[in-house]
Amino acid sequence: MKRDEGTYGRIGKQYDEYSEIAASKPVAAPRGLPPQRPYVPATEEADMGRTVVAAIGIGIGVILLILAAIAFVSAARWDGLNREGAAVGYLLVGFFLTIAGVGGILSTYNHNFRVLARPGGHHH
């Protein structure tokens, strides 16, 4: 590759000028808030918040189980109409909704009442 001294020399001079200008600028003052201590809720607040969040998580799991029951009922109705394809589809949907609902309930319970309840478990 052939290097043209005029182009490379001009770019080198521009870089040197930029370096001098950047070095001569004053150092900017730090921006943002100073470091602060993290908020640690009182024990009563943490217990109540954990209970509310657990109720929400378990409620969502129950809703998923209700949807699974509806899917199983729909599968039975489609099977009664000799529509095996639709019955299998609703059966699969009900199966996966059951897994999601039970898994959501168990994981919510585990996280809120076993993980967060032990000492050092407040990792939020």
C-alpha positions in Angstrom: 0.0 0.0 0.0 1.4 3.3 -1.0 1.3 6.1 1.6 1.0 9.6 0.3 3.1 11.8 2.6 0.9 14.9 2.0 -2.2 13.1 3.2 -0.6 11.3 6.1 1.4 14.4 7.1 -1.8 16.6 7.1 -3.7 14.0 9.2 -0.8 13.7 11.6 -0.7 17.5 12.1 -4.4 17.6 12.7 -4.1 14.8 15.3 -1.3 16.7 17.0 -3.4 19.9 17.1 -6.3 17.9 18.6 -4.1 16.3 21.2 -2.8 19.7 22.3 -6.3 21.2 22.5 -7.6 18.2 24.4 -4.7 18.3 26.9 -5.2 22.1 27.5 -8.8 21.8 28.4 -9.6 21.9 32.2 -10.7 18.7 33.8 -14.5 18.6 34.0 -16.2 18.4 37.4 -17.7 15.0 38.2 -21.4 14.8 37.3 -24.2 13.0 39.1 -25.2 12.4 42.6 -22.7 11.6 45.3 -22.7 7.9 46.5 -25.6 7.2 48.8 -26.3 4.4 51.2 -28.8 1.8 50.0 -32.3 1.8 51.5 -32.9 -1.1 53.8 -36.5 -1.5 54.8 -37.6 -2.3 58.3 -38.4 -5.9 59.0 -42.2 -5.2 59.2 -42.1 -3.5 55.8 -40.1 -6.3 54.2 -42.4 -9.0 55.5 -45.5 -7.1 54.3 -44.0 -6.5 50.9 -42.9 -10.1 50.6 -46.5 -11.2 51.4 -48.0 -8.9 48.8 -45.6 -10.0 46.1 -46.2 -13.6 47.0 -50.0 -13.1 46.8 -49.6 -11.6 43.3 -47.3 -14.4 42.1 -49.5 -17.1 43.5 -52.6 -15.4 42.0 -51.0 -15.4 38.6 -50.2 -19.1 39.0 -53.8 -19.8 40.0 -55.1 -17.9 36.9 -52.8 -20.1 34.7 -54.3 -23.2 36.4 -57.8 -22.0 35.7 -56.9 -21.4 32.0 -55.4 -24.9 31.9 -58.7 -26.3 33.3 -60.6 -24.4 30.6 -58.3 -25.8 27.9 -58.8 -29.4 29.2 -62.6 -28.9 29.1 -62.3 -27.5 25.5 -60.2 -30.5 24.6 -62.9 -32.8 25.9 -65.6 -31.0 23.9 -63.6 -31.1 20.7 -63.0 -34.8 21.2 -66.8 -35.3 21.7 -67.3 -33.6 18.2 -64.7 -36.1 16.7 -62.2 -33.3 16.0 -59.1 -35.0 17.3 -56.7 -32.4 16.0 -58.3 -29.6 18.0 -58.6 -31.9 21.0 -54.9 -32.7 20.9 -54.1 -29.0 20.5 -56.1 -27.9 23.5 -54.7 -30.9 25.5 -51.2 -29.6 24.8 -52.1 -26.1 25.7 -53.7 -27.3 29.0 -50.6 -29.4 29.7 -48.2 -26.5 29.3 -50.5 -24.1 31.2 -50.5 -26.6 34.1 -46.7 -26.8 34.1 -46.5 -22.9 34.0 -49.1 -22.5 36.8 -47.6 -25.1 39.2 -44.1 -23.9 38.5 -45.1 -20.3 39.1 -46.7 -21.0 42.4 -43.9 -23.2 43.6 -41.2 -20.8 42.5 -43.0 -17.8 44.0 -43.4 -19.6 47.3 -39.7 -20.7 47.3 -38.4 -17.3 46.5 -40.5 -15.2 48.9 -40.6 -17.5 51.9 -37.4 -19.5 51.7 -34.8 -17.5 49.8 -35.7 -14.0 51.1 -36.6 -15.2 54.6 -33.1 -16.5 55.4 -30.3 -14.1 56.6 -28.6 -12.4 53.8 -31.4 -13.2 51.4 -32.3 -9.6 50.6 -30.5 -9.4 47.3 -32.8 -6.8 45.5 
